[in-house]
Amino acid sequence: MVQPARRLERIPPYLFAELDRMQAEAAARGVDVISLGIGDPDQPTPPHIVEALQKAAADPANHPYPSYAGSRRFRETVARWFHGRFGVELDPDGEVLALIGSKEGLAHVIWAYVDPGDVVLVPDPGYPVYKAHTLLAGGEPYVLPLEEERGWLPDLDRVPADVARRAKLLFLNYPNNPTGAVAERDFYRRVVEFARTYDVLVIQDAAYSEVGEPGYRAPSILEVEGGRDVALEFHSLSKPYNMTGWRIGFAVGRADLLRPLATLKTNTDSGQFTAIQEAAIAALQQTPEAWFRRLAELYERRRKLVLDTLAAVGIAAARPKATFYIWARVPERFASDGDFAAFLLREAGVVVSPGSAYGDHGAGYFRISLTVPDDRLAEAMERLRRVLA
Ligand SMILES: *Cc1c(COP(=O)(O)O)cnc(C)c1O
């Protein structure tokens, strides 16, 4: 049999595999499993976005291959939205690139920049894509531990100078998955200084920039002085508009920094369906403020329910300002986060993500996602109270 490429062996084993197996087994036994493991909104995409797709899909002008970089209308809309939201001017020609979901861009930007042996600074715990693609590309991930005492922000002073000099990319993700932590402008100013000193390109994954507690506004790294010279920012329509299945996002930043990604993509994919870009235009242009307020209130309500439950059973968890996750400490009587997740599945039929699925520094924590219907979340919290009391 033909062997798959050896580079696939570099990817760490999928830590959810055992939990997936247990979940399938429990479901087969007839257990009513409630999964709080996956960050995928339970609410539908707003109707004005669905209607924009329906209309655009029926228009034959949208049926040929799309533009590689994204349609002119899409790029102009992103630039206008970005200016309104962050006060940052972007040139739709060259400083905006459409993505087939931001995950695609985050993976490909590594292939566009990293040669074998190059260092990539990756947060741990973190979204697994940064490390996996660094390894696939033959790069060397250097772990930036995220710690509770520092508000889950990396301590850049702890990166040895020789490592920093060999680093090509620095991945950041604020608001943060899995911890729910946020970064403010003073942190980004420190990042800019570090990136300038060591000539590192910062990749800021802003997938949750629009998902926060009522009234919270995440800043863009491109807002701070010098940010545009050292950083690219990756945005996604998935989480703020309940559009995970639609696969649309964008990268923004200085044209010369964005171009290598555009070149790689031109040789890989042929862009996202223009009708889906039209739907994204409707999302960015027509979604009323009230819709975001309701979304923030929905997650706030669920956040409170989960935090109250955890407090009642003696589990420590900070109140996150943003994202739809709760990141909490595993009670001490459990040997590991994996054991704790297995216990909850076995005893309560509730799935949570073990922290070590996001890296070694996630060990001892677990993540709950707030993207399940209210009644199911309430039921899951009842079960947690019962088995952890
Ligand atoms: C969900 C998520 C993404 C990917 O979003 P898509 O645009 O749907 O690909 C990227 N980064 C983080 C941290 C996420 O949680």
The ligand as an SDF file (V2000), in Angstrom:
LIG
                    3D

 15 15  0  0  0  0  0  0  0  0999 V2000
  -13.4120   29.0380   15.1120 C   0  0  0  0  0  0  0  0  0  0  0  0
  -12.0170   29.5300   15.0920 C   0  0  0  0  0  0  0  0  0  0  0  0
  -11.3820   29.8760   13.8900 C   0  0  0  0  0  0  0  0  0  0  0  0
  -11.8800   29.4710   12.5420 C   0  0  0  0  0  0  0  0  0  0  0  0
  -12.9510   30.0440   12.0610 O   0  0  0  0  0  0  0  0  0  0  0  0
  -13.3960   29.8480   10.5700 P   0  0  0  0  0  0  0  0  0  0  0  0
  -13.4120   31.2230   10.0080 O   0  0  0  0  0  0  0  0  0  0  0  0
  -14.7270   29.2050   10.6680 O   0  0  0  0  0  0  0  0  0  0  0  0
  -12.4110   28.9790    9.8470 O   0  0  0  0  0  0  0  0  0  0  0  0
  -10.1300   30.4500   13.9270 C   0  0  0  0  0  0  0  0  0  0  0  0
   -9.5030   30.6450   15.0930 N   0  0  0  0  0  0  0  0  0  0  0  0
  -10.0580   30.3060   16.2530 C   0  0  0  0  0  0  0  0  0  0  0  0
   -9.2970   30.5450   17.4910 C   0  0  0  0  0  0  0  0  0  0  0  0
  -11.3240   29.7270   16.2980 C   0  0  0  0  0  0  0  0  0  0  0  0
  -11.8390   29.3360   17.4560 O   0  0  0  0  0  0  0  0  0  0  0  0
  1  2  1  0
  2  3  1  0
  2 14  2  0
  3  4  1  0
  3 10  2  0
  4  5  1  0
  5  6  1  0
  6  7  2  0
  6  8  1  0
  6  9  1  0
 10 11  1  0
 11 12  2  0
 12 13  1  0
 12 14  1  0
 14 15  1  0
M  END
$$$$
